[in-house]
Amino acid sequence: MKGLLIPTAYVLFFSLLTGCGKTTTISSNVELTGKWQLESIVQEDDTISKPATTKGVMDIGLNFKDKGELEGTTSTNILTGFYETAQQNTIQIGGGGTERAETSWGNLFVNALPNVNLYDLKTNRLVLYYENSNQLIFSRVQ
């Protein structure tokens, strides 16, 4: 009996460790997957709303795909990359894209995105938090 106690304790301990670690991007991001369009940015308690789209300027959006793949558009560029979520709504986003000059709205987004570290997901609304309480607020497109 004593010989089974130690291996059983190791299995239980290992199960607890893996159960509390990072979640996989396949199962944990089911709700996050899909296309999202940037609606507003909150910086230092100031809300900046999406400007009207003009000729040659794209809507800013992110497409969270399965297996942690990320695609998106800035005001003038295409981006590709990855994302990974973990416990307590933490998120890491990385990647790169084309390098055409951005609009001021696009610059706000491009400068904020690498600093995103938390997310909040509600029905058809995604908030990405960066630099403490600053926010990128998206609505679901698909």
C-alpha positions in Angstrom: 0.0 0.0 0.0 2.8 2.4 0.9 4.5 1.6 -2.4 1.4 2.9 -4.3 1.1 6.1 -2.2 4.1 7.9 -3.6 3.4 7.2 -7.4 -0.2 8.1 -6.9 0.9 11.4 -5.2 3.2 12.2 -8.1 0.4 11.6 -10.6 -2.0 13.7 -8.7 0.6 16.5 -8.3 1.4 16.4 -12.0 -2.3 16.6 -12.9 -2.8 19.6 -10.7 0.2 21.3 -12.3 -0.9 20.7 -15.8 -4.5 21.7 -15.0 -3.4 25.0 -13.6 -0.9 25.9 -16.4 -1.4 27.6 -19.7 -4.4 26.6 -21.6 -4.1 25.4 -25.2 -5.0 27.8 -27.9 -7.3 25.3 -29.5 -9.7 24.7 -26.7 -9.5 27.9 -24.7 -9.9 30.4 -27.6 -13.1 29.0 -29.1 -15.0 32.2 -28.1 -12.1 34.4 -29.1 -11.8 33.0 -32.6 -13.4 35.0 -35.4 -13.2 38.5 -36.8 -13.2 41.6 -34.7 -13.3 45.2 -35.8 -11.7 48.0 -33.7 -14.4 50.5 -32.6 -12.7 52.7 -30.0 -9.5 53.2 -28.0 -9.4 54.3 -24.4 -6.1 56.0 -23.3 -5.8 57.7 -19.9 -9.6 57.8 -19.6 -10.1 59.5 -23.0 -12.1 57.6 -25.5 -11.1 57.9 -29.1 -13.8 56.6 -31.5 -13.2 55.0 -34.9 -13.0 57.7 -37.6 -15.0 57.5 -40.8 -13.3 55.2 -43.4 -11.8 57.1 -46.3 -10.6 56.0 -49.7 -7.4 53.9 -49.4 -7.9 53.3 -45.7 -9.0 50.0 -44.2 -11.0 49.2 -41.1 -8.7 48.0 -38.4 -9.5 44.4 -37.4 -8.1 41.2 -36.0 -9.0 37.7 -37.1 -8.2 35.2 -34.3 -7.9 31.8 -36.0 -7.6 28.3 -34.6 -4.2 27.1 -33.3 -3.1 30.5 -32.2 -2.8 32.1 -35.7 -3.7 35.8 -36.1 -4.4 37.9 -39.1 -5.4 41.5 -39.3 -5.5 44.8 -40.9 -4.3 48.2 -39.7 -5.4 51.4 -41.4 -3.0 50.8 -44.3 -1.3 47.4 -43.7 -1.8 43.7 -43.4 -0.5 41.9 -40.4 0.1 38.3 -39.5 1.2 36.7 -36.3 0.2 34.6 -33.3 -1.7 34.8 -30.0 -1.7 32.7 -26.9 -3.9 32.9 -23.9 -3.4 31.7 -20.4 -5.0 31.8 -17.0 -6.8 34.9 -15.7 -7.5 36.3 -19.2 -3.8 37.0 -20.0 -2.9 37.1 -23.7 0.2 37.5 -25.7 0.1 38.8 -29.2 3.0 38.9 -31.6 3.8 39.2 -35.3 4.5 41.7 -38.0 3.2 43.1 -41.3 3.7 45.3 -44.2 5.1 48.8 -43.6 3.2 51.5 -45.3 2.6 54.8 -43.4 -0.3 54.6 -41.0 -3.0 57.1 -40.3 -3.1 58.6 -36.8 -5.8 56.0 -35.9 -3.7 53.2 -37.3 -0.6 54.4 -35.3 -2.6 54.3 -32.1 -3.5 50.7 -32.8 -0.1 49.6 -34.0 1.7 51.1 -31.0 -0.8 49.6 -28.5 -1.0 46.0 -29.9 2.5 44.8 -28.8 1.7 45.9 -25.2 -1.6 44.0 -24.9 -1.5 41.7 -21.9 -5.1 41.1 -20.8 -8.4 40.6 -22.5 -12.1 40.6 -21.6 -14.6 38.8 -23.8 -18.3 39.4 -23.6 -21.1 38.8 -26.1 -19.9 40.4 -29.4 -17.4 42.6 -27.5 -13.7 42.1 -27.0 -11.5 44.5 -24.9 -7.7 44.2 -25.1 -6.0 45.9 -22.2 -2.5 47.4 -22.5 -0.3 49.7 -20.3 -2.5 49.3 -17.2 -6.1 50.4 -18.0 -5.8 51.5 -21.6 -8.1 49.6 -23.9 -8.6 48.5 -27.5 -12.4 47.9 -27.9 -13.6 45.6 -30.7 -17.0 44.4 -31.9 -17.5 41.0 -33.4 -17.7 40.9 -37.2 -18.1 37.1 -37.6 
